[in-house]
Amino acid sequence: MEISELKVGSVFLDTNILLYAYTTTKFSSSCETLLELVQNGSIQGYVNSTVIDEFFHKVLLTQVYIEKHLAPRDAIVYIKQHPDMLKRCTAPYHMTKEVLEDYQLIVLDTSDVIDDTLNISQIYGLLFSDALHAACARKNHIDYFVTNDRDFDRIDFLSIVKP
């Protein structure tokens, strides 16, 4: 299924969907449209704190490597060596607050899905953070899992939606 086919229901948004909505890619338009559906209440949007962490982290690294003309892999080293940079980087703070406030996303608790996360990781061969997203979606009976990550295609209990 594709985002354009979604009209109602609940969705878990993977980090890449938020990133596409805030950047310019071939997926940006459909991801922006999805967030508008969440914003107007047609669709209920869910994330967990790991999605928020991943989104903030990617936006931060992008701002640093663009401003400092660094290779992406060097941005984290630069931040560690220059922690004051975090005080000057406004984009990750602004964008993360916007995602949470403007779209009224529900941030799911993850403390009660750790055992399921470990099982999903082992059974489906997923990294822990991806298994955590899947476990949150399952526990909360979320209708659709929106992602462009093919690793989730292996999970038989998720209804995957692609941008």
C-alpha positions as CSV (number, residue, x, y, z in Angstrom):
1,M,0.0,0.0,0.0
2,E,1.1,3.6,-0.6
3,I,0.5,6.7,1.4
4,S,-1.8,8.1,-1.2
5,E,-4.2,5.3,-0.4
6,L,-4.5,6.1,3.3
7,K,-7.6,8.1,4.3
8,V,-8.4,7.0,7.8
9,G,-7.0,4.9,10.6
10,S,-3.9,5.0,12.8
11,V,-0.2,5.0,11.6
12,F,3.1,4.5,13.2
13,L,5.6,6.9,11.5
14,D,9.1,5.6,11.0
15,T,11.9,8.2,11.2
16,N,12.5,8.2,7.5
17,I,8.9,9.5,6.8
18,L,9.5,12.5,9.1
19,L,12.8,13.2,7.4
20,Y,11.3,13.0,3.9
21,A,8.6,15.5,4.9
22,Y,11.3,18.0,6.0
23,T,13.6,17.5,3.1
24,T,13.4,17.5,-0.7
25,T,13.2,14.0,-2.1
26,K,10.9,12.1,-4.4
27,F,9.1,11.0,-1.3
28,S,8.6,14.4,0.3
29,S,5.2,15.3,-1.2
30,S,3.5,12.1,-0.1
31,C,5.0,12.3,3.4
32,E,3.9,16.0,3.7
33,T,0.4,14.9,2.7
34,L,0.4,12.2,5.3
35,L,1.4,14.6,8.0
36,E,-1.4,17.0,6.9
37,L,-3.9,14.1,7.3
38,V,-2.5,13.5,10.8
39,Q,-2.7,17.3,11.5
40,N,-6.3,17.6,10.5
41,G,-7.3,14.5,12.5
42,S,-8.2,12.2,9.6
43,I,-5.4,9.8,10.6
44,Q,-4.0,9.3,14.1
45,G,-0.2,9.5,14.1
46,Y,2.1,7.6,16.5
47,V,5.8,7.6,17.1
48,N,8.0,6.6,20.1
49,S,10.9,8.4,21.7
50,T,13.4,6.5,19.6
51,V,11.8,8.0,16.4
52,I,12.1,11.4,18.0
53,D,15.7,10.7,18.9
54,E,16.6,9.5,15.5
55,F,14.9,12.5,13.8
56,F,16.6,15.0,16.1
57,H,20.0,13.3,15.6
58,K,19.8,13.3,11.8
59,V,18.7,16.9,11.6
60,L,21.5,17.9,13.9
61,L,24.1,16.0,12.0
62,T,22.8,17.5,8.7
63,Q,23.0,21.0,10.0
64,V,26.5,20.5,11.3
65,Y,28.0,18.9,8.2
66,I,26.4,21.5,6.0
67,E,27.5,24.5,8.1
68,K,31.0,23.2,8.8
69,H,31.5,21.5,5.3
70,L,32.2,18.2,6.9
71,A,31.6,14.7,5.7
72,P,28.5,13.3,7.5
73,R,30.7,10.8,9.4
74,D,32.8,13.6,10.8
75,A,29.9,15.7,12.1
76,I,29.4,13.6,15.3
77,V,33.2,13.9,16.1
78,Y,32.9,17.7,15.5
79,I,30.0,17.9,17.9
80,K,31.8,15.9,20.6
81,Q,34.8,18.2,20.3
82,H,32.7,21.4,20.2
83,P,29.6,20.8,22.5
84,D,28.8,24.5,22.3
85,M,27.7,23.8,18.8
86,L,24.5,22.3,20.3
87,K,23.6,25.7,21.7
88,R,23.9,27.3,18.2
89,C,22.1,24.6,16.2
90,T,18.5,25.7,16.1
91,A,17.1,23.5,13.3
92,P,16.9,20.2,15.3
93,Y,15.2,21.8,18.2
94,H,12.8,23.8,16.1
95,M,11.9,20.9,13.7
96,T,11.5,18.4,16.5
97,K,9.2,20.7,18.5
98,E,7.2,21.3,15.3
99,V,6.8,17.6,14.6
100,L,5.5,17.0,18.1
101,E,3.3,20.0,18.5
102,D,2.0,20.8,15.0
103,Y,1.1,17.3,14.1
104,Q,-0.1,16.2,17.6
105,L,1.7,12.9,17.3
106,I,1.2,10.6,20.2
107,V,4.5,9.5,21.6
108,L,4.2,5.9,22.8
109,D,5.8,4.5,25.9
110,T,8.4,1.8,25.2
111,S,9.0,0.5,28.7
112,D,6.4,-2.2,28.5
113,V,7.5,-3.6,25.1
114,I,11.1,-4.5,25.8
115,D,10.6,-8.2,26.0
116,D,8.6,-8.2,22.8
117,T,11.2,-6.0,21.2
118,L,13.9,-8.6,21.9
119,N,11.8,-11.4,20.5
120,I,11.0,-9.4,17.4
121,S,14.6,-8.5,16.9
122,Q,15.7,-12.2,17.1
123,I,12.8,-13.7,15.1
124,Y,12.8,-11.2,12.3
125,G,16.5,-10.2,12.2
126,L,15.9,-6.6,13.0
127,L,18.1,-4.0,14.8
128,F,16.8,-3.2,18.3
129,S,15.4,0.2,17.4
130,D,13.5,-1.2,14.5
131,A,12.1,-4.0,16.5
132,L,11.1,-1.5,19.2
133,H,9.0,0.4,16.6
134,A,7.3,-2.8,15.5
135,A,6.6,-3.8,19.1
136,C,5.0,-0.4,19.8
137,A,2.8,-0.7,16.7
138,R,1.7,-4.2,17.7
139,K,1.0,-3.4,21.4
140,N,-1.0,-0.4,20.5
141,H,-3.0,-2.1,17.7
142,I,-1.9,0.5,15.1
143,D,-3.4,0.0,11.7
144,Y,-0.5,0.9,9.5
145,F,3.3,1.1,9.7
146,V,4.6,3.8,7.4
147,T,8.2,3.4,6.4
148,N,10.5,3.2,3.4
149,D,12.8,0.7,5.2
150,R,12.5,-2.7,3.5
151,D,13.6,-4.5,6.7
152,F,10.0,-4.1,8.0
153,D,8.7,-6.1,5.0
154,R,9.8,-9.2,6.8
155,I,7.4,-8.6,9.7
156,D,4.1,-10.5,9.0
157,F,2.1,-8.6,11.6
158,L,2.6,-5.1,10.2
159,S,0.5,-3.6,7.4
160,I,3.3,-1.6,5.6
161,V,2.6,1.6,3.8
162,K,5.3,3.1,1.6
163,P,5.8,6.7,0.5
